Amino acid sequence: FFLYKFRPTPILVILVSGGRSFSIDYKHNCFLKDAKPFQYISGSIHYSRIPRYYWKDRLVKMYMAGLNAIQVYVPWNFHEAVQGVFNFTGDRDLEHFLDLANQTGLLVILRPGPYICAEWEMGGLPAWLLQKPNIILRSADTDYVQAVSNWFAVLLPKIKPWLYVNGGNIITVQVENEYGSYFACDYNYMRHLRTLFRLFLGEDTVLFTTDGNTDREMTCGSLEGLYATVDFGTNNNVTEAFKRQRRFEPRGPLVNSEFYTGWLDHWGDQHAVVDAQKVSRVLAEMLSMGANVNMYMFEGGTNFGYWNGADHDTRFRSVVTSYDYDAPLSEAGDPTEKLVAIRDVIKQFRDIPSGPMPPPTPKFAYGFVNLKKVLHLLNTLSPLGPVESQYPLTFEEMKQYYGYMLYRTTLPRDLSQPTPLISPLNGVHDRAYVSVNGVFQGLLERDTALVTNISGRQGDTVDVLVENMGRVNFGSKINDYKGLLSHLILGKDVLTDWKIYPLDIDGAIAGGWPHSDSQKYFPAPEKEPSLGPVFYMGTLQPNGLAWDTFLRLNEWTKGQVWINGVNLGRYWPARGPQQTLYVPGPLLSTVLPNYITVLELEGAPAHQRVLFMDRHQLSRLSTQPASPSETKTTLNFSRYF
């Protein structure tokens, strides 16, 4: 933008040439698309949170709502989960998504990071970066900058053909994301990113930054040559917010890059709701000023698998599986009253497509499915066996970045009375489920439960199953290491001599376990509650339909669910607010048995059944039961791990 602000001649050359162009008109305070004033009305959609099968459906609904653009994050860790191994296939096929948007008639505001926040695991940064113990993320740290440069050398050449000036649909590209809210405030880092974007995308690409509506954030997040935009929601004074943007960009278009249509949920929150009339009123106010607006989110989607992020202000708070966000399109992509209200506003400012909005995807209540307990061998889930270490190793040191790991040792002495097992340095990241000789003893939880009592005899097996609940995605604590980060102390003893098992649960289930071994691992049917980590399996018989549905685990406590080998995400109805998991219809078979696998971590109900419903439930309708008591029960935990 330095070129645009102080050397306007190159823009004139582009326009006179008659080619496609997208630029900033600083004289008339607007964008120019093909030499004509242009105002975008955009909505955020995350391809990583929506099954590929439904991408087109969601994009068409956004187009029919009156949008002329979408805003898209690119999560680095979604494409390079293992260092140097890049995946742009299937649900990760970014170029196919861009092509579908182009076919639909939607322009794209691309946000390739490298950091994206987005309530996504570690803000989109790959966890393998943490193998460098002292790395300073989002800074000019040599190791970090090298990794970013390697990533952008792969990503940005894929993006360049999709730029509007090259015949594609990408009109603007964001550099970093809300950098002003990060402690580092490292202008050398931002300059390096600017250099990379210019190198790979060219000098004429409109690059921008987005920051929160404060002077400090705008100061640290903006940089000469990058157009500074703001983000704010319905509770902000629109005039004052844009005045702040004007202090950093005296000329050029007004832009709210994240106008919040809703908000996220953490486990334990009330479900967030933002009034539709308030959203539509503030949207109308901004559009009447000529502002360019992106609505965050327009469809939120789902944090499948382990992709949810977390916040850490006064304590660690994990984001729920649903990213519904109270957005105009629901988690399942259904139009809401909020969408209708927004569409009514948009049509006052631009011509919108005629014709009806596409209907909601069909839903079906498949009913109850009974599950059975699975007894399994540890070598199924950890085929390479344990790593032995005097002291605990983190997930990152073990190079298992997501999911669960098992730490095993033995009691150093007899404990005839309950004895405190303590995480004195708050070193359990994030939850630990503790058993002795297969008897569940209790749990430890980051920031909130640093002590549990256990008992047993010298030499008894102590199992500590640790769950990574999602890495912090915002703020100064994104260097979020997982596992046992420090010693556990039992009474006066430091526990040592650990066997640490990386658990490839997803790999085993994707390979057919436990259903392929069901005869080998089924115990006698039990209809009684259980405590501690236990796997369950069941089958949803086909009925000729593969429609969307919602899984309700009533009276189950906390855990993870897979259907046909696909990880749907975490459930935790005991803490809430989310009560159902979204099951996209394309995951289901119309002719073959649909395999359900549940890892219950704390306590399963005696009825051992789950319910498939035709509607979601994202908030508590009634008081939920508390977590199971820590009363001892004979479960023979060692048979499970």
Helices and strands as residue ranges (DSSP letters): H 2-6, H 9-17, E 22-25, E 30-33, E 36-38, E 41-45, G 47-49, G 52-54, H 55-64, E 69-73, H 76-79, G 90-92, H 94-104, E 107-111, G 121-124, G 127-131, H 142-159, G 160-162, G 164-166, E 170-174, G 179-181, H 187-201, E 206-212, H 215-221, E 227-232, H 238-248, E 255-260, H 276-288, E 292-299, E 310-312, E 316-318, H 337-346, E 367-370, E 372-374, H 378-381, E 387-389, H 395-398, E 404-410, E 415-422, E 428-429, E 431-436, E 439-445, E 451-456, E 461-467, E 483-484, E 489-490, E 493-494, E 498-502, H 505-510, G 515-517, H 518-521, E 530-531, E 534-540, E 549-552, E 559-563, E 566-571, E 580-583, G 585-587, E 594-600, E 603-604, E 609-613, G 637-639
